Amino acid sequence: NEALDLFRDMQAAGVSPDEVTMVSVISACAKAGALDLGRWVHAFIDRKGIMVDLELSTALIDMYAKCGLIERARLVFDAMVERDTKAWSAMIVGLAMHGLAEDALGLFSRMLQLKIRPNNVTFIGVLSACAHNGLVDDGRRYWSTMQEMGIKASMENYGCMVDLLCRSGLLDEAYSFVTSMPILPNSVIWRNLLVASKSSNRTDIVGLASKKLFELEPQNPENYVLLSNLYALNSQWDRVRYMRKKMKDNNVTVVAGCSSIEINGYLHKFVVSDGSHPEIKEIRVVLREIADRVLRSGHKPWTAAVLHDVGEEEKEIALCEHSERLAIAYGLLKTKAPHVIRVVKNLRFCPDCHEVAKIISKSYGREIIVRDRVRFHRFIGGSCSCNDFW
């Protein structure tokens, strides 16, 4: 937001930006999910005749992909006269983020046909496409292809393979893969393994993964919350309380879930049970209407997402004001169809909010796109593009 505010100040002062400035502004739009401003910046570039080189085109592809407009990213890519490995990789990664595995892998095949050499970033997109769509055999094949091409795997590449195996329920294979890595696994990899083991009886994996996580990141609140989640799923409230005490003893502060939505060029941010927004009364009217429609649909709230040891009714109330639900409600309040409601969340999508978003998309006849920490979710007519696989 500070970068975007500075750009506005720059405009007000009459200072002309160059290509480097525009790349920075577009990258800020991508990170914030500020599509309206990103579109305005793109139009500004065209209007001012600023030269669109490879770097700027690649930044536009990345921005449109991360802001949920993958079709526009593809238009920018297709219009490029010259494309380097970075441009191809940005497009493949963008398609993978949106769960468009067939398009991502098809573009990768075309890249190889044109004799353009991929790099490890390209394979992050390829392997992510396989992971988000459960393409285990394809993922194994592309992993072999990367090695055959002599491309050194990065930590992110290893993470993609672990993610693929974990998401596909191949916990033993994932565990063997991690323990045989030639480099020390990072916290992301151990965290994926821990998440995958939540529905298994593999206490050995849970124990090792949690031990490694706390060795690598003793002050990261996400690790404490993750273990608390696992305990809460099994109603082990004594262990949940122990984790919270451990956090307090170690002076670890939880990073709150935060969701943002852009309305008329400005970002509105929400956290759970956020009462600070100037239109919170109107938002809560919409939330009550949503809750009524959800109840009539027959949906049963997934209260395990609430970690506090309180009654079911209190848990259901807490779910109704998760940050992503507040942002979606604000989108319903301020926009009308066919405007797409676009939300960016800093953490993984809450499972109950994911189900509710499907109901909202059908009940209100609205398209909703949510970018969480893992991928994009596109809700239309009661279904999600992730096919409940995230």
N, C-alpha and C positions, 0 to 999 in steps of 0.2 A: 504493500500500500504506500509506503514512503517513497519508493521508486516511481510509482505512478503519480503521486502527488507532486513530486519534483519535476516530472515531465510536464504536468499541467502548468506549474510555475514557469517553466522554461518557455512554454507557448505564450503565456501571458506577458512575459518579458520581451517577446519578439525575437528570441534566439533561435536560429535555424539549426535543426538537428542534422547529423550526418548518418551514414550507414551504421556506424558503430553504436550510436545512440539508439537507433531504431531496433537493432538486435537486442540491446539491453531492455528496452521497453517491452518488446514482444515477449522476451523471456520472462519478464515480471508478470505479464498478462497470463502466460502459460501456467506459471506457478500458482497464481491466485485464482485461476479459472475465470478470468474476467473476459468473457467472450465479446460483449458489446464494445468494450474499450478496445479489444484486440481487432475487431472489425473496423472500428474507427481509425485505428493506427494504420491498418492495411490500406484503407481508402486514402488516408493522409499521404502515405508513401506514393500511391499512384497519382494523387492530385499534385504533389510537389515535384514529381519527376525524379524522385530519389532512385538511384541505380539499385536494382534488385540483383545482387550477386548470389553466389552459391550459399554463402553463410546466411544471408538474409532470407532466402527462399527456404532453407532448412529450418530456420527459426520459425517461420510462418507455418510450416508443416507441423512442427512440434506444438506450436501454440494452438492451432485448430484441433489437433488430435487431443491435447490435454484439456481443452475447453469443451469437448464432447461433440464437435462438429467434424467428424472424420471424413464426411463427404467433401467438405471444403478443403481439407488437408490433401485429399486425393486430387482435387482440381489444381491446386498449387503444384503438386508433384508432377502431374501430367503436362502442365504448361511449361515446365523447365526445359530449356534447350539443351543444357548440359547438366548431368547429374554425377556426383561423386559417391563414394562409399557412404559418407555421412548422410547424404540425402536419402539414399536407398534404405539405410538403416533406420533413419527417423520415420520413414513411411511404414516400414515393416513393424517396428516397435509400436507405432500408433495403432495399426490394424490389430496387433496382438492385444493391446490394452483394451480394445473394444470387443474382444472375443471373436474377431473375424479371422479365424484360423485359416480357412480355405483361401481367403484373399491374401493373407500374410505369407503363407507358404507358396502360393502361386506367384507372388511377386518375387519371392526369394529364388524360385526356379528360373524366372525370367532374368533375374540379375545374373545368375550363373551362366545362362545361355548367352548373355551379352559379354561374357568374359570379364565381368567386374568382380574383383576379389572382395569377398566379405571380410569382416573383422569380428572380434569377439562381441562387439555391440550388436552387430547384425544377428549373431546367434543368440543374444539375449532375447531379441524379438522372436526369433524362430522357436526357441525352446519355451518361451512364455506362451506363445500361441498353442503349442502342444499341451502345456500344463493347464491352461485355462479351459481347454476343451477335452481333456482326458485322453489325448492321443499318445499313449505310452509307447507303442511300437515305433511310431514316427519320431518321437522324442529320442529314443535310443539310437535310431538310424542317423538322425542329425548330429547327435553327440559323436558318433563314430566318424561322420563326415568332417566335422570340425577337427578331429584329431588327425584324420588322413590328410587334411589340407595344411597341417602343421601350424594351426592357429592355437596359441597358448591359451588355455582356459583361464578366465578370470574368476574371482570369488563369486561374482554375480552369475557366471555361467554354471558353476557348481550349485549355486543356490537354486537356479532354475530347474536343474535336474532333480534336486532333492524335493523341490516343490511339486514337480510332476509326479514323482513316485508317491509322495505323501498324499496328494489330492486324489490319487487313484487307489488309495488303500493298501499300497504295497509297502507297509511299514518295515518289514524285515529287510527288503531290498534297499530301502532308503537308509536304514541304519547301517547296513553293510557298506553302502556307498560312502556315507559320511565318515565312518571309521577307517576307510581305506584311502581317503583323500591325501594327495601328496603335500597339501598345505593345510595349516591348522584352520578348521572351520570357524567362521565368525558367528556372532550372536544371532544373525538372521537365520542361518542354517539350523542352529540348535533350537531356535524358537519354532521353526516350522516342524521340526521333529517332535517337539513337545506338544504342539497343537494336534498333530496327527495321532499322537498316542493317547489322547483324552478318552477315546471310546474303547480302548484296548485294556488288557490286563497286564501290559508290559511295564511293570513297576521298575524294571531295570533301566528301561529307556527313559522313563519319566525322571528317575533319580539321577541318571548321568546327565541328561539334557539340562535339568534345572541346576545341577552342580556347576556345569560349564557356563551356563548363563550368568550365574552370580559371580563366578570367577572373572568373566570377561566384563560384565557391566553391573557391579554391585550397587550402583546408584541409579540404574535405569528403572523407573517406576513401572514400565510396561511388563517387565519380568514378574514383578510382584502381582500385578493385576492379572496376568495370564495364569499364574498358579492359583490365585484366588478364584478365578473363573472355573478352573478345573475342579477345585474343591467344592465350589458352589453348585456345580452341575450334579454332584453326588450328595448335596445337602450336608457336607462336612463343615458345619459352621464353626466348630472349634478350630479347625485348621485355617479357615478364612480369617478368624479373629487373630490367630497366631501370625499370619502374614501381615495383617494390618499393624499389629504391635511391632513386628520386625521393621516395617517401613518407618514407623514412628521413631523407634530406637535408633535407626540409621539416618534419620532426618531426610527421608525420601518423600518427595511430593508428587502426587499423581498428576499426570498431564491430562487435563480435561479434554473430553471429546468436543471438537469444535466443527461446526458446519457453517458454510457461507453460501449466500446466494446473491447474484448481481441483479439489481433492479435499477433501470434507467442509468446505467453507467456507474453505479455505486455499490460497493460490497457491503452486505449486511451479515454480521457474524452472530452466531448463537452457540451457547453452551447449554448443557442439560439444566432444565428448570430455570432458564434464563428469564428473569423478570425485568431486565434493564432496558429492553427495546421500547422506544416511545409508543409503539403501536401494540404493546403486549396484550392489552385488553381485547383488541380486535382479533389478534392471533389466537388467543385462548377460546374465543367464540368459534373459530374455525376448527380448532383442536377438538372441541366438544362435539361438533358436527361430524368430524372424522371418526371419533370414538363411537358415535351412534351408528354410523354406517358400517364400521368394522364389526361391531357387536351383531348387527343384523345379518352380516355375511356369514356368521357362525365361527369366526376366527377365535381360537383360544390363545390368549397371550402367552408368550414364552418367557415366563417370569424368572427362569434361571439366569437371564441376562442381568438381573438386578442382584448385586452382591450382598446387599444388606440383609441381615437376619430379621426381617419384619414379615408381617402377614401378607397373604396373597393380594388383598385389596390395595395395600400400600405399594406393593411391587407393580401392580397394574397401573396405578396412578403415576409412578415414577417413569414407566415406559412411555407413557403418553407425552412426556415432555423431554424425550431425548433430543439432542441437538439437530439431528437430521429431520426429525418429525416437525420441529419448530420451523426449520428452513422451508420444508415443503409446504407447511401451512401458510407461511408468509407468501410463498409463490402463488398459492391458490387465492390468497387475499388480494394480491396486487396485479395479477395477470389473468387473462382469459384465453381460452383455446382459440386458435391452434398454437399459441405461444408455448414453447417447450420450457418446462421447469428444470433448471440446471443447478445442481447442488454439489459442492465440494466438501468432503469430510476428511479430517486429518488422520482418522483411525479407521480400522476395519468396520464395515457396515454391521450394525446390530442385527442379529438374525430376526428378531421380532419386528423391527422397523422395516426390514426387507420384505417380510410378508405383508405388512401394512401398506407399504408403497405399491405392491402389486394390486391390493384391493382398491387403493386410492385411484390408481391409473384406470381401473375398470369402472369404478363407481362415478368418477368425475369426468371420464372420457378425456384424460390428459396424458400426454407423454411426459415422462419424468426421467431425467438422466442424472445419475449420482456417480461422482468420481470419489471412491474411497482410497485408502492407502494401498489397496491391492489391484483394483481394476475398475472398469466402467460397468455400470448397471443401467440398462435401458429398459424402462417399464412401459409397456404398451398393452392395453386391453387385458390387464390382469396377469401378464407373464413378464419375465425378465430375460434379457439377452444372455445372462450368465447361466441360465437353466438351473439355478440354485446350486451352482458349482463354483464356489469362491473361497 
